[in-house]
Amino acid sequence: MSDGRSVGRPGWMDQLRAALVHPLTSDGRLVVAGGATALTYAALILSTFPEFSVQLLARNPGICSTASRRSRERRTEASAGSGWG
C-alpha cells in the first residue's frame, strides 16, 4: 500500500515541510509570519546584547529602515528575474 510518500522517506518530513510552507500560502499569513519573526528577533537578539543594541541604535537609528529597504530591493531584483513577479 502506498500513501503517496516516496520510499524510505519518513512521514514526519512531509509534515515538517507542510508546517514550514503553511505561512506562505496567503499574503495575510506571510505578513503575520514576518511580524512574528521581527518581534522574535527583537526580543531575543536585542535583549541578549542590550549594550550593543543601544550603541547601534544611538549611532545610526535609521539602520532598521535602511536594512528593510535594502532587503526589499534585493527581493524585487530577485523576483524580477525569476518569473515570480
Phi and psi in degrees as a GROMACS rama.xvg file:
@    title "Ramachandran Plot"
@    xaxis  label "Phi"
@    yaxis  label "Psi"
@TYPE xy
-112.308  135.487  SER-2
-105.8  16.5712  ASP-3
91.7051  -6.30161  GLY-4
-88.8244  155.42  ARG-5
-74.331  155.548  SER-6
-66.1315  133.517  VAL-7
85.0649  -1.64252  GLY-8
-102.196  122.772  ARG-9
-68.8197  152.277  PRO-10
-63.6388  -29.1092  GLY-11
-66.83  -23.8259  TRP-12
-67.4667  -39.6358  MET-13
-65.7307  -39.5369  ASP-14
-67.3078  -38.348  GLN-15
-63.9162  -44.8981  LEU-16
-60.7805  -44.878  ARG-17
-62.346  -38.7235  ALA-18
-68.3358  -37.2584  ALA-19
-74.9553  -30.8994  LEU-20
-83.9318  -23.0389  VAL-21
-51.7594  -44.863  HIS-22
-65.011  -15.4266  PRO-23
-93.6346  7.72043  LEU-24
-84.8189  -11.365  THR-25
-151.743  160.132  SER-26
-64.7261  -39.5668  ASP-27
-61.9729  -44.4503  GLY-28
-65.349  -36.8741  ARG-29
-64.5253  -41.2761  LEU-30
-65.2498  -43.7862  VAL-31
-63.9867  -42.5061  VAL-32
-64.2637  -40.3626  ALA-33
-64.5328  -42.0901  GLY-34
-64.1919  -42.6073  GLY-35
-63.9252  -37.8783  ALA-36
-64.1281  -45.434  THR-37
-63.7392  -42.4674  ALA-38
-65.9852  -39.7076  LEU-39
-63.934  -43.4967  THR-40
-59.8512  -48.3449  TYR-41
-60.7834  -44.3014  ALA-42
-66.7283  -42.9038  ALA-43
-82.1939  -51.7868  LEU-44
-74.8795  -50.3135  ILE-45
-66.7446  -31.4094  LEU-46
-80.9375  -22.9412  SER-47
-74.6515  -37.2082  THR-48
-121.921  65.5917  PHE-49
-63.8094  -36.7996  PRO-50
-65.4808  -44.828  GLU-51
-63.7727  -40.9613  PHE-52
-62.4715  -43.3572  SER-53
-63.9887  -43.5015  VAL-54
-62.141  -44.8737  GLN-55
-62.877  -47.7449  LEU-56
-72.888  -30.963  LEU-57
-71.3844  -35.1854  ALA-58
-74.1859  -41.495  ARG-59
-148.423  84.4256  ASN-60
-66.3757  -18.0759  PRO-61
-83.832  5.36753  GLY-62
-63.0592  -33.7638  ILE-63
-65.7583  -44.3069  CYS-64
-70.7873  -33.5734  SER-65
-65.6324  -44.6652  THR-66
-63.4903  -40.0385  ALA-67
-64.6163  -42.6253  SER-68
-64.576  -44.4796  ARG-69
-63.2697  -40.0121  ARG-70
-62.651  -43.6646  SER-71
-61.5327  -41.4962  ARG-72
-62.8792  -42.3878  GLU-73
-63.9486  -41.89  ARG-74
-63.7414  -40.0893  ARG-75
-64.0751  -44.9835  THR-76
-63.1466  -41.5518  GLU-77
-67.0466  -40.9699  ALA-78
-74.7099  -25.1966  SER-79
-65.8467  -35.0798  ALA-80
-90.6907  -7.25642  GLY-81
-99.3359  -11.0698  SER-82
85.5638  5.11079  GLY-83
-84.405  -25.159  TRP-84
